[in-house]
Structure formats: C-alpha cells, structure tokens
Amino acid sequence: WTSFLIRIYAWINILQHDGMLNKILIALHLVSTPVVWLSTDTAMYIGIVYSYLPFMILPLYANLEKHDQTLLEAAADLGARPITTFWRVTLPLSLPGIVAGVLLVFIPAVGEYVIPSLLGRTDQLMIGRVLWNEFFSNRDWPVASAVAIVMLVILVVPIMLLRNAQAKQEEG
C-alpha cells in the first residue's frame, strides 16, 4: 500500500552501484565488481513490470477463477494432453481477461513519465517524456498537443474495438 513514487525510489536504492542487488550478487560470488543497473533500459523495464504486473494479473485471475473445471476434466477424459488442453480450452476462455489486462497495462504505461525519468537513461525516448519536453522544455504547444491527440486516439481505438466485440458477442 506504499505510494507509487516511494516504491520507485526504493528500486533506485536497490539498483544503485552500492545497492542491495549488487551486494547480494557480490556476496553470492556471482559477480566480482558491482554491475551498473541504474540508468539502463533494464532498470526501466524492471520498474515498469514491477509497477504494472498487478494490473495484468488481477483481471486474468478473475477470469481464470470463473472457468468451469469440468471442461478441463472433459478434455483430459477425451485424451488431450495438458498443453493441448491449455491451447484449446484455457487460452480461448481466458482471452477476455487477457485483453482487459493488456488494456489496463497499456493505457498507463504508454504515458509513463516517472519510471523512465528516475530509472531509465536520460536520452530514453518515451511518449510521456516527449510530451513533457514539448510542453515544458521546448514550449512547443502545437506539437505537444498533436502528440497528445495521437496518443489519445491510440488509446481510445482499442477500447472502442473491445466494446464493439463485446456488444456483438452479447447479441449473438
């Protein structure tokens, strides 16, 4: 229940040159000198995955929890191997949860500014940072507004497609 910003600062402490991760790696004799983690793409990916993984897991779990277990038993009774059961039964039934999770992660991650700024490289090109630079550093409001509108369209179109698909599914 800790603040988002405090958790990102905790990752800064973990990934520092003399941070906990490097101390553990050196203590386990996996590396001889500290590894540079901070201000890398890897640090940014760790921060984004750490921050947005719950937004993917929760809708997927809610969807998987509703599945009828007798379908899996029936597939096994009909001779399907577990991997075939997954691909032909579980995955198709899980698609609504997957789509909901992807949208819940995609929408905030597209405009992410804090994680790339604090954990990533200074020249890291992310849409949130481009908007910030255009609005506040360059003061180029027309370009920033155009980028914001394009980003809005990119975010709204998948939601509209999902709603249309759900409406068609409910009709027939």
C-alpha positions in Angstrom: 0.0 0.0 0.0 3.0 2.2 -0.3 3.0 5.2 -2.6 4.0 4.6 -6.3 6.8 7.2 -6.1 8.2 5.7 -2.9 8.3 2.3 -4.5 10.2 3.7 -7.5 12.7 5.4 -5.1 13.1 2.0 -3.4 14.0 0.5 -6.7 16.6 3.3 -7.1 18.2 2.2 -3.8 18.1 -1.5 -4.8 19.6 -0.9 -8.2 22.3 1.6 -7.2 26.0 0.9 -7.7 26.3 0.0 -3.9 22.7 -1.1 -3.7 21.2 -4.3 -2.3 21.2 -6.2 -5.6 24.9 -5.7 -6.2 25.7 -6.5 -2.6 23.8 -9.8 -2.9 25.4 -10.6 -6.2 28.9 -10.0 -4.8 28.1 -12.0 -1.6 27.0 -14.9 -3.7 30.2 -14.6 -5.8 28.1 -14.2 -9.0 30.0 -11.0 -9.9 33.3 -9.7 -8.8 32.6 -6.0 -9.3 29.3 -4.1 -9.0 27.1 -4.1 -12.1 25.6 -0.9 -13.4 21.9 -1.3 -13.2 20.6 2.2 -12.7 20.0 4.5 -15.7 19.7 1.5 -18.1 16.9 0.0 -20.1 16.9 -3.0 -17.8 16.2 -0.8 -14.7 13.3 0.9 -16.6 11.9 -2.5 -17.6 12.1 -3.8 -14.0 10.3 -0.7 -12.8 7.5 -0.9 -15.4 7.0 -4.6 -14.9 7.0 -4.2 -11.1 4.5 -1.4 -11.3 2.1 -2.7 -13.8 2.2 -6.5 -13.3 -0.7 -6.4 -10.8 -2.9 -4.7 -13.4 -2.3 -7.7 -15.6 -2.6 -10.4 -13.0 -5.8 -9.3 -11.4 -8.2 -9.4 -14.4 -6.5 -12.6 -15.6 -7.0 -14.2 -12.2 -10.6 -13.0 -12.0 -11.2 -14.5 -15.5 -9.5 -17.8 -14.7 -11.3 -18.2 -11.4 -14.7 -18.3 -13.2 -13.7 -21.1 -15.6 -15.6 -24.4 -15.3 -13.1 -27.1 -14.2 -15.3 -29.8 -15.8 -14.1 -28.5 -19.2 -10.5 -29.4 -18.3 -11.6 -32.8 -17.0 -13.6 -33.4 -20.1 -10.5 -32.6 -22.3 -8.4 -34.9 -20.2 -11.0 -37.7 -20.5 -11.1 -37.3 -24.3 -7.3 -37.8 -24.4 -6.0 -34.3 -24.6 -2.6 -33.7 -23.2 -2.2 -30.8 -20.7 -0.6 -28.5 -23.3 -3.3 -29.2 -25.8 -5.9 -28.5 -23.1 -4.3 -25.2 -22.4 -4.2 -24.1 -26.0 -7.7 -25.3 -27.0 -9.7 -24.8 -23.8 -8.0 -22.5 -21.2 -6.5 -19.9 -23.5 -9.6 -19.2 -25.6 -11.7 -18.9 -22.5 -9.1 -16.5 -21.0 -9.0 -14.1 -23.9 -11.4 -11.6 -22.3 -9.2 -11.4 -19.1 -6.0 -11.1 -21.3 -7.5 -8.3 -23.3 -8.7 -6.5 -20.2 -5.3 -6.9 -18.5 -3.4 -5.7 -21.6 -5.6 -2.6 -21.8 -5.2 -1.9 -18.1 -1.4 -2.1 -18.5 -1.1 -0.5 -21.9 -3.1 2.7 -21.2 -1.0 4.0 -18.2 2.3 2.5 -19.5 2.1 4.5 -22.7 2.1 7.8 -20.9 4.6 6.8 -18.2 6.9 9.6 -17.3 8.2 8.9 -13.8 9.7 5.4 -14.2 11.8 6.3 -17.3 12.9 9.5 -15.8 14.0 8.0 -12.5 15.2 4.6 -13.5 16.0 4.9 -17.3 18.5 6.6 -19.3 18.4 10.4 -19.8 18.0 10.0 -23.5 15.3 7.4 -23.2 12.5 8.2 -25.7 9.1 7.5 -24.2 5.9 9.3 -25.2 5.3 10.7 -21.7 8.8 12.2 -21.7 8.3 13.6 -25.2 5.1 15.3 -24.1 6.8 16.7 -21.1 9.7 18.0 -23.1 7.4 19.5 -25.8 5.1 21.2 -23.2 7.5 22.4 -20.6 11.1 22.5 -22.0 10.5 23.4 -25.7 7.3 25.2 -25.1 6.0 23.9 -28.4 2.4 23.6 -27.6 1.1 22.8 -31.1 3.5 19.8 -31.4 2.8 18.7 -27.9 -1.0 18.9 -28.5 -0.7 16.9 -31.7 1.3 14.2 -29.9 -1.3 14.1 -27.1 -4.2 13.8 -29.6 -2.4 11.0 -31.4 -1.7 9.2 -28.1 -5.4 9.7 -27.1 -6.5 8.1 -30.4 -4.1 5.2 -29.9 -5.6 4.6 -26.5 -9.2 5.0 -27.4 -9.3 2.9 -30.6 -8.5 -0.4 -28.8 -11.2 0.3 -26.1 -13.8 1.0 -28.8 -12.9 -2.2 -30.7 -13.2 -4.2 -27.4 -16.6 -2.6 -26.7 -17.8 -3.4 -30.2 -16.6 -7.0 -29.9 -18.3 -7.4 -26.6 -21.6 -5.9 -27.9 -21.5 -8.3 -30.9 -20.8 -11.3 -28.5 -23.8 -10.3 -26.3 -26.1 -10.0 -29.3 -25.5 -13.4 -30.8 
